């Protein structure tokens, strides 16, 4: 928290100060008001590193704002949202290129919960600030005089690390239900706590989140997951019931947070608490944090108790992978995120089984199965240890580190991208004068296994042709009911201990 006696505009970067002074002169010369608003003011109060973008509120109407931005030397001016009266502009060149958005004072009226805002550009600054989401974002600084306007006590709330809705909390969330997730996201990003009235309103208005598009929910949840205080943000979602609305796939897991499982399953760890801790321990990358959040989603539905009284979750990785894919598909996540998270959830337990006795081919197969998600898989596996026993945590960390080192050594010997059959389908059809058919896949898989085992060089086409002849000869002498990959020469089954 900076000294409030300090001119907040002095907290801006030189480039930001230059643009602000230029706009203040141009708008002021035209008799228009101009105020710096939003997250930049909040971050200046916190003393945080400032975002590059500038956000202003003005008395000028949109056409006038466009003219004034152009006269201030913007390299380009564009319409951001005509309904909201926002004009955007670009100033300067790289690396000091800045974007500024100027929005006309507005008053938002919401006739009913099924309609989006109708905006009138006839309100003053105070009314404009009254329609913002949280008090910490409802502070304005005069771009000319540097005077701060704080009608809702946002400065005090920033000092107290408090997320508090402006005015009537229920009204603010009904105006835009995405603010429900934004509140939890600020808890995650800033380490703030929720004001009691605001949290109660979040719980009451949680069902209204269903009005928000899936893409916007996904984006907001992703921002929350990347926060430094993600465990607090997730707990805020759970307490308010928002997690049930946004991610119903996690409901069985979350429900156990308040349920005593001891009578049925003995001293089993709290799966939700474990999940939150794993998320917090993973690096702040979208893919690995989504995977951490969903990695044990399949456990509640696969739980069983053996004759020895031990609790088991047979197949929870596969079930969890399906749940993760379903959740991200419902949120309209892109294909890359869905595929990577599904892979991570399905494979997350395998690195924990690594031992020095693994063959090189076993390590290579796991890396190939993980594909581009390899680094995320190892980071997830390292984070998936929340035991209170330090010795157990250290052993798990060492196991994953050893696997990472082992793979890096193998990478130096041969690139995984080359671990394919030296002969493609066209080569095989030409060499054996056979038409296309399932036989090609069998031969290619066999040759690929030899490459993985190190028994065949990736570029040894002559050796591959000899091996292909031997393989086909064996296939022709083997009963048709036999699998083409059973009993093949030169390979061994993988035993992951």
C-alpha positions as CSV (number, residue, x, y, z in Angstrom):
1,X,0.0,0.0,0.0
2,X,1.5,3.3,-1.1
3,X,1.4,6.6,0.9
4,X,-1.9,8.1,-0.1
5,X,-0.4,11.5,0.1
6,X,1.7,10.6,-3.0
7,X,0.4,11.7,-6.3
8,X,-1.0,8.5,-7.8
9,X,-0.2,9.6,-11.3
10,X,3.4,9.6,-10.3
11,X,3.1,5.8,-9.9
12,X,2.6,5.4,-13.6
13,X,5.4,4.5,-16.0
14,X,6.9,7.4,-18.0
15,X,5.1,6.3,-21.1
16,X,1.8,6.1,-19.2
17,X,2.3,9.5,-17.7
18,X,3.1,11.0,-21.1
19,X,-0.1,9.7,-22.6
20,X,-2.2,10.7,-19.6
21,X,-0.8,14.3,-19.6
22,X,-1.4,14.6,-23.4
23,X,-5.0,13.4,-23.1
24,X,-5.6,15.6,-20.0
25,X,-4.5,18.7,-21.9
26,X,-6.5,17.9,-25.0
27,X,-9.8,16.9,-23.2
28,X,-9.4,19.8,-20.7
29,X,-8.8,22.3,-23.5
30,X,-12.0,21.1,-25.1
31,X,-13.9,21.6,-21.8
32,X,-14.3,17.9,-21.1
33,X,-13.6,16.0,-17.9
34,X,-11.2,13.0,-18.0
35,X,-10.5,10.6,-15.1
36,X,-8.2,7.6,-14.8
37,X,-10.3,4.7,-13.4
38,X,-10.3,1.0,-12.8
39,X,-7.6,-1.5,-12.0
40,X,-4.8,0.9,-12.7
41,X,-5.8,3.1,-9.9
42,X,-6.2,0.1,-7.6
43,X,-2.8,-1.2,-8.5
44,X,-1.3,2.2,-7.9
45,X,-2.7,2.2,-4.4
46,X,-1.3,-1.2,-3.8
47,X,2.1,-0.3,-5.2
48,X,1.9,-3.2,-7.7
49,X,3.5,-3.2,-11.2
50,X,1.1,-1.4,-13.5
51,X,-0.6,-2.9,-16.5
52,X,0.2,-1.2,-19.8
53,X,-3.4,-0.2,-20.7
54,X,-5.0,3.0,-19.6
55,X,-8.7,3.2,-18.7
56,X,-10.4,6.6,-18.6
57,X,-13.9,7.9,-17.9
58,X,-15.0,11.2,-19.6
59,X,-17.9,13.6,-20.0
60,X,-17.3,13.7,-23.7
61,X,-19.7,11.9,-26.0
62,X,-18.1,9.0,-28.2
63,X,-17.8,11.0,-31.4
64,X,-16.1,13.8,-29.5
65,X,-13.8,11.4,-27.7
66,X,-12.7,10.0,-31.1
67,X,-11.8,13.5,-32.4
68,X,-9.9,14.4,-29.2
69,X,-8.0,11.1,-29.2
70,X,-6.9,11.7,-32.8
71,X,-5.8,15.2,-32.0
72,X,-3.8,13.9,-29.1
73,X,-1.6,12.0,-31.5
74,X,-3.1,8.5,-31.4
75,X,-1.7,6.3,-34.2
76,X,-5.0,4.5,-34.5
77,X,-8.5,5.1,-33.0
78,X,-11.2,2.4,-33.0
79,X,-14.7,1.7,-31.5
80,X,-14.5,-0.8,-28.6
81,X,-18.2,-0.9,-27.7
82,X,-20.7,1.5,-29.1
83,X,-23.3,0.5,-26.6
84,X,-21.0,1.4,-23.8
85,X,-19.6,4.5,-25.4
86,X,-16.0,3.2,-25.4
87,X,-13.4,4.5,-27.8
88,X,-10.0,2.8,-28.0
89,X,-6.7,4.3,-29.2
90,X,-3.1,3.2,-29.7
91,X,-0.2,5.5,-28.8
92,X,3.5,5.2,-29.5
93,X,5.6,2.4,-30.9
94,X,7.1,-0.7,-29.5
95,X,8.4,-1.2,-26.8
96,X,6.4,1.7,-25.3
97,X,3.2,1.1,-27.3
98,X,0.2,1.8,-25.2
99,X,-3.5,1.3,-25.5
100,X,-6.0,3.7,-24.0
101,X,-9.7,3.3,-23.7
102,X,-12.0,6.2,-23.0
103,X,-15.6,5.6,-21.9
104,X,-18.4,8.2,-21.6
105,X,-20.0,8.5,-18.2
106,X,-22.9,6.1,-18.1
107,X,-25.8,5.0,-16.1
108,X,-26.8,1.4,-16.5
109,X,-30.4,0.3,-16.1
110,X,-31.4,-3.4,-16.2
111,X,-35.2,-3.7,-16.8
112,X,-35.2,-7.4,-15.9
113,X,-32.8,-10.3,-15.3
114,X,-33.0,-11.6,-18.9
115,X,-31.8,-8.4,-20.6
116,X,-28.5,-6.9,-20.9
117,X,-27.8,-3.2,-19.9
118,X,-29.4,-0.2,-21.6
119,X,-26.9,2.6,-21.4
120,X,-27.7,6.3,-21.2
121,X,-24.8,8.8,-21.6
122,X,-26.2,11.5,-19.3
123,X,-24.8,10.5,-15.9
124,X,-22.1,12.3,-13.9
125,X,-18.9,10.7,-12.7
126,X,-20.3,9.7,-9.3
127,X,-23.2,7.8,-10.9
128,X,-20.7,6.2,-13.3
129,X,-18.6,5.0,-10.3
130,X,-21.8,3.8,-8.6
131,X,-22.4,1.3,-11.4
132,X,-19.0,-0.3,-11.2
133,X,-18.4,-3.8,-9.6
134,X,-16.3,-3.4,-6.5
135,X,-15.2,-0.4,-4.4
136,X,-11.5,-0.9,-5.1
137,X,-12.4,-0.5,-8.8
138,X,-14.7,2.5,-8.2
139,X,-11.9,5.1,-7.6
140,X,-11.2,7.9,-10.1
141,X,-8.2,10.2,-10.4
142,X,-8.5,13.5,-12.3
143,X,-6.1,13.3,-15.2
144,X,-5.3,17.1,-14.9
145,X,-5.3,17.8,-11.1
146,X,-4.4,14.3,-9.8
147,X,-7.3,14.7,-7.3
148,X,-8.7,11.4,-6.2
149,X,-12.5,10.8,-6.1
150,X,-13.5,7.9,-3.9
151,X,-17.2,8.1,-3.1
152,X,-17.5,4.4,-2.1
153,X,-14.6,4.0,0.3
154,X,-12.5,2.0,-2.1
155,X,-9.2,3.3,-0.8
156,X,-10.0,2.0,2.7
157,X,-11.1,-1.3,1.4
158,X,-7.8,-1.7,-0.5
159,X,-6.0,-0.9,2.7
160,X,-8.0,-3.6,4.4
161,X,-7.6,-6.1,1.6
162,X,-11.4,-6.3,1.2
163,X,-13.5,-7.2,-1.9
164,X,-16.7,-5.3,-1.4
165,X,-19.5,-4.7,-3.9
166,X,-20.4,-1.1,-4.7
167,X,-23.7,-0.2,-3.1
168,X,-26.3,-2.9,-3.1
169,X,-24.5,-6.2,-3.6
170,X,-27.4,-8.1,-5.0
171,X,-28.0,-5.4,-7.6
172,X,-24.4,-5.3,-8.7
173,X,-24.4,-9.1,-9.3
174,X,-27.7,-9.1,-11.0
175,X,-26.5,-6.4,-13.4
176,X,-23.6,-8.7,-14.5
177,X,-23.5,-12.2,-12.9
178,X,-19.9,-12.6,-14.2
179,X,-19.0,-10.3,-11.3
180,X,-19.7,-13.3,-9.0
181,X,-16.6,-15.0,-10.5
182,X,-14.6,-11.8,-10.7
183,X,-15.0,-11.4,-6.9
184,X,-13.5,-14.8,-6.3
185,X,-10.8,-14.1,-8.9
186,X,-9.7,-11.0,-7.1
187,X,-9.5,-13.1,-3.9
188,X,-7.2,-15.4,-5.9
189,X,-5.1,-12.7,-7.5
190,X,-4.8,-10.1,-4.8
191,X,-5.1,-12.2,-1.6
192,X,-8.1,-10.1,-0.5
193,X,-11.0,-11.5,1.5
194,X,-14.7,-11.1,0.8
195,X,-16.8,-8.6,2.6
196,X,-19.4,-10.5,4.6
197,X,-22.4,-8.8,2.9
198,X,-20.8,-9.3,-0.5
199,X,-20.2,-13.0,0.1
200,X,-23.8,-13.5,1.3
201,X,-25.1,-11.9,-1.9
202,X,-22.8,-14.1,-4.0
203,X,-24.4,-17.2,-2.5
204,X,-27.9,-15.8,-3.1
205,X,-27.1,-14.8,-6.7
206,X,-25.0,-17.9,-7.6
207,X,-27.8,-19.3,-9.8
208,X,-27.8,-16.2,-12.0
209,X,-24.3,-17.3,-13.3
210,X,-26.2,-19.6,-15.6
211,X,-27.0,-16.5,-17.7
212,X,-23.3,-16.0,-18.6
213,X,-21.8,-17.5,-21.7
214,X,-19.6,-20.5,-21.2
215,X,-16.6,-18.9,-22.8
216,X,-16.7,-16.0,-20.3
217,X,-17.0,-18.4,-17.4
218,X,-14.0,-20.4,-18.7
219,X,-11.9,-17.3,-19.1
220,X,-12.7,-16.1,-15.6
221,X,-12.1,-19.4,-14.0
222,X,-8.7,-19.7,-15.8
223,X,-7.7,-16.3,-14.5
224,X,-8.7,-17.4,-11.0
225,X,-6.7,-20.6,-11.3
226,X,-3.5,-18.6,-12.2
227,X,-3.7,-16.4,-9.0
228,X,-1.0,-16.5,-6.3
229,X,-3.7,-17.1,-3.8
230,X,-5.6,-19.7,-5.8
231,X,-6.5,-21.8,-2.7
232,X,-8.4,-18.8,-1.2
233,X,-10.2,-18.2,-4.5
234,X,-11.3,-21.8,-4.9
235,X,-12.5,-21.8,-1.3
236,X,-14.6,-18.7,-2.0
237,X,-16.2,-20.5,-5.0
238,X,-17.0,-23.5,-2.8
239,X,-18.4,-21.4,0.1
240,X,-20.7,-19.4,-2.1
241,X,-22.0,-22.4,-4.2
242,X,-20.5,-20.9,-7.4
243,X,-18.3,-24.0,-8.0
244,X,-21.5,-26.1,-8.2
245,X,-22.9,-23.8,-10.9
246,X,-19.6,-23.3,-12.8
247,X,-18.2,-26.9,-12.5
248,X,-20.9,-29.4,-11.5
249,X,-18.5,-32.1,-12.4
250,X,-16.7,-31.4,-9.2
251,X,-19.8,-31.5,-7.0
252,X,-19.2,-35.0,-5.6
253,X,-15.6,-34.0,-4.7
254,X,-16.7,-30.7,-3.2
255,X,-19.6,-32.2,-1.2
256,X,-17.1,-34.3,0.8
257,X,-15.4,-31.2,2.1
258,X,-18.2,-30.8,4.7
259,X,-19.0,-34.6,5.1
260,X,-17.5,-36.8,7.7
261,X,-16.2,-39.9,5.8
262,X,-14.6,-41.6,8.8
263,X,-17.6,-43.8,9.7
264,X,-17.5,-45.3,6.2
265,X,-13.9,-45.1,5.0
266,X,-11.7,-44.6,8.1
267,X,-8.9,-42.1,8.0
268,X,-9.1,-41.1,4.4
269,X,-7.8,-37.8,3.4
270,X,-10.2,-35.0,2.4
271,X,-10.2,-35.1,-1.4
272,X,-11.2,-31.5,-1.9
273,X,-8.5,-30.2,0.5
274,X,-6.0,-32.4,-1.3
275,X,-7.1,-31.0,-4.7
276,X,-6.8,-27.4,-3.6
277,X,-3.3,-28.0,-2.2
278,X,-2.2,-29.7,-5.4
279,X,-3.5,-26.8,-7.5
280,X,-1.6,-24.4,-5.3
281,X,1.6,-26.4,-5.6
282,X,1.6,-26.5,-9.4
283,X,3.2,-23.8,-11.6
284,X,0.7,-21.1,-12.7
285,X,0.1,-22.4,-16.2
286,X,-3.4,-22.9,-17.5
287,X,-3.1,-26.5,-18.6
288,X,-1.4,-27.9,-15.5
289,X,-3.7,-26.0,-13.1
290,X,-6.8,-27.1,-14.8
291,X,-5.5,-30.7,-14.7
292,X,-4.7,-30.3,-11.0
293,X,-8.2,-29.1,-10.3
294,X,-9.7,-32.0,-12.1
295,X,-7.2,-34.8,-11.5
296,X,-9.1,-36.6,-8.8
297,X,-12.6,-35.8,-10.0
298,X,-13.1,-39.5,-10.7
299,X,-12.3,-40.7,-7.2
300,X,-15.7,-40.3,-5.5
301,X,-17.4,-42.5,-8.1
302,X,-14.7,-45.2,-8.1
303,X,-14.2,-45.5,-4.4
304,X,-14.3,-49.0,-3.0
305,X,-13.2,-50.7,0.2
306,X,-11.2,-54.0,0.1
307,X,-11.5,-56.9,2.4
308,X,-8.5,-55.5,4.3
309,X,-10.3,-52.3,4.9
310,X,-8.2,-50.3,2.6
311,X,-9.8,-47.7,0.4
312,X,-9.2,-48.0,-3.4
313,X,-10.0,-45.9,-6.4
314,X,-9.5,-48.3,-9.2
315,X,-9.8,-46.7,-12.6
316,X,-10.2,-43.2,-11.2
317,X,-7.7,-41.8,-13.7
318,X,-9.7,-42.9,-16.7
319,X,-13.0,-41.8,-15.2
320,X,-11.5,-38.5,-14.2
321,X,-10.1,-37.9,-17.7
322,X,-13.6,-38.3,-19.1
323,X,-15.1,-36.0,-16.5
324,X,-12.4,-33.4,-17.2
325,X,-13.0,-33.6,-21.0
326,X,-16.7,-33.3,-20.4
327,X,-16.3,-30.2,-18.2
328,X,-14.0,-28.4,-20.5
329,X,-16.1,-29.3,-23.5
330,X,-19.2,-27.9,-21.8
331,X,-17.2,-24.6,-21.2
332,X,-16.3,-24.5,-24.9
333,X,-12.6,-24.8,-24.2
334,X,-10.4,-25.1,-27.2
335,X,-9.3,-28.5,-28.4
336,X,-5.7,-28.1,-27.3
337,X,-6.7,-27.5,-23.7
338,X,-9.3,-30.3,-23.6
339,X,-6.8,-32.8,-25.1
340,X,-3.9,-31.8,-22.8
341,X,-5.9,-31.8,-19.6
342,X,-7.5,-35.1,-20.5
343,X,-4.1,-36.6,-21.1
344,X,-2.7,-35.2,-17.8
345,X,-5.6,-36.5,-15.7
346,X,-5.3,-39.9,-17.3
347,X,-1.6,-40.2,-16.8
348,X,-1.1,-38.3,-13.6
349,X,-0.4,-41.3,-11.4
350,X,2.2,-43.0,-13.7
351,X,5.3,-40.8,-12.8
352,X,4.7,-41.6,-9.2
353,X,5.3,-45.3,-10.0
354,X,8.7,-44.6,-11.5
355,X,11.7,-46.6,-10.3
356,X,15.3,-46.8,-11.4
357,X,14.6,-50.3,-12.7
358,X,12.4,-49.0,-15.5
359,X,13.7,-49.7,-18.9
360,X,14.6,-46.9,-21.3
361,X,11.7,-48.0,-23.5
362,X,9.2,-47.6,-20.6
363,X,10.4,-44.1,-20.0
364,X,10.1,-43.3,-23.7
365,X,6.6,-44.8,-23.9
366,X,5.4,-42.6,-21.0
367,X,6.9,-39.5,-22.6
368,X,5.3,-40.4,-26.0
369,X,1.9,-41.0,-24.3
370,X,2.2,-37.5,-22.6
371,X,3.4,-35.8,-25.8
372,X,3.6,-32.0,-25.5
373,X,2.1,-32.3,-22.0
374,X,5.3,-34.0,-20.7
375,X,6.6,-31.1,-18.6
376,X,3.1,-30.4,-17.3
377,X,2.7,-34.1,-16.3
378,X,5.9,-34.1,-14.3
379,X,5.0,-30.8,-12.6
380,X,1.5,-32.2,-11.8
381,X,3.0,-35.5,-10.4
382,X,5.5,-33.5,-8.2
383,X,2.6,-31.4,-6.8
384,X,0.3,-34.4,-6.2
385,X,1.9,-35.2,-2.9
386,X,0.3,-33.5,0.1
387,X,1.3,-35.9,2.8
388,X,2.0,-34.4,6.2
389,X,5.1,-36.7,6.4
390,X,8.1,-34.7,5.1
391,X,10.1,-37.9,4.3
392,X,7.3,-39.0,2.0
393,X,7.1,-35.7,0.2
394,X,10.9,-35.6,-0.3
395,X,10.9,-39.2,-1.7
396,X,8.1,-38.3,-4.1
397,X,9.9,-35.2,-5.3
398,X,13.1,-37.1,-5.8
399,X,11.3,-39.8,-7.8
400,X,9.8,-37.3,-10.2
401,X,13.1,-35.4,-10.5
402,X,14.9,-38.7,-11.3
403,X,12.4,-39.4,-14.0
404,X,12.9,-36.0,-15.5
405,X,16.6,-36.4,-15.5
406,X,16.4,-39.9,-17.0
407,X,14.2,-38.6,-19.8
408,X,16.5,-35.7,-20.5
409,X,19.4,-38.1,-20.9
410,X,17.4,-40.2,-23.3
411,X,16.6,-37.0,-25.3
412,X,20.2,-36.4,-25.8
413,X,20.5,-39.8,-27.4
414,X,17.6,-39.6,-29.8
415,X,14.8,-37.1,-30.4
416,X,11.3,-38.6,-29.6
417,X,9.9,-37.1,-32.7
418,X,12.1,-39.6,-34.7
419,X,10.7,-42.6,-32.9
420,X,8.5,-43.8,-35.7
421,X,8.7,-46.6,-38.2
422,X,11.5,-45.9,-40.7
423,X,9.1,-47.1,-43.4
424,X,5.7,-45.5,-44.2
425,X,2.7,-47.1,-45.8
426,X,3.8,-46.3,-49.3
427,X,7.2,-47.9,-48.7
428,X,5.6,-51.1,-47.4
429,X,3.1,-51.4,-50.3
430,X,5.8,-50.9,-52.8
431,X,8.3,-53.2,-51.2
432,X,5.9,-56.1,-50.7
433,X,3.6,-55.4,-53.7
434,X,0.5,-55.5,-51.6
435,X,-2.6,-53.3,-51.6
436,X,-3.6,-51.1,-48.7
437,X,-5.0,-52.8,-45.6
438,X,-4.7,-53.4,-41.9
439,X,-1.4,-55.3,-42.4
440,X,0.3,-51.9,-42.9
441,X,-0.6,-50.7,-39.4
442,X,0.6,-54.0,-37.9
443,X,4.0,-53.7,-39.6
444,X,4.5,-50.0,-38.7
445,X,3.6,-50.6,-35.1
446,X,6.1,-53.5,-34.9
447,X,8.9,-51.4,-36.5
448,X,8.0,-48.5,-34.2
449,X,8.3,-50.7,-31.2
450,X,11.8,-51.8,-32.3
451,X,12.8,-48.2,-32.6
452,X,11.5,-47.4,-29.1
453,X,13.4,-50.5,-27.8
454,X,16.6,-49.2,-29.4
455,X,16.8,-52.4,-31.6
456,X,16.4,-50.4,-34.8
457,X,17.7,-47.0,-35.7
458,X,15.1,-44.4,-36.8
459,X,16.8,-44.0,-40.2
460,X,17.7,-47.6,-40.8
461,X,15.4,-48.3,-43.8
462,X,17.3,-51.5,-44.9
463,X,17.2,-52.9,-41.4
464,X,13.5,-52.0,-41.2
465,X,12.8,-53.8,-44.4
466,X,14.5,-57.0,-43.1
467,X,12.5,-56.8,-39.9
468,X,9.3,-56.3,-41.8
469,X,9.9,-59.4,-43.9
470,X,10.5,-61.4,-40.7
471,X,7.4,-60.0,-39.1
472,X,5.2,-60.8,-42.1
473,X,6.6,-64.3,-42.4
474,X,5.8,-64.9,-38.7
475,X,2.3,-63.5,-39.2
476,X,1.7,-65.9,-42.1
477,X,2.8,-68.9,-40.0
478,X,0.7,-67.8,-36.9
479,X,-3.0,-68.7,-36.4
480,X,-5.3,-65.8,-37.3
481,X,-6.7,-65.7,-33.8
482,X,-3.3,-64.6,-32.5
483,X,-2.6,-60.9,-31.9
484,X,0.0,-59.5,-34.4
485,X,1.8,-57.9,-31.4
486,X,2.0,-61.0,-29.2
487,X,5.2,-62.9,-29.2
488,X,7.0,-60.6,-31.7
489,X,10.7,-61.0,-31.6
490,X,13.0,-58.4,-30.1
491,X,10.5,-56.8,-27.7
492,X,9.5,-57.2,-24.1
493,X,6.4,-56.3,-22.2
494,X,6.7,-53.2,-20.1
495,X,6.4,-53.6,-16.4
496,X,5.7,-50.3,-14.5
497,X,6.5,-50.9,-10.9
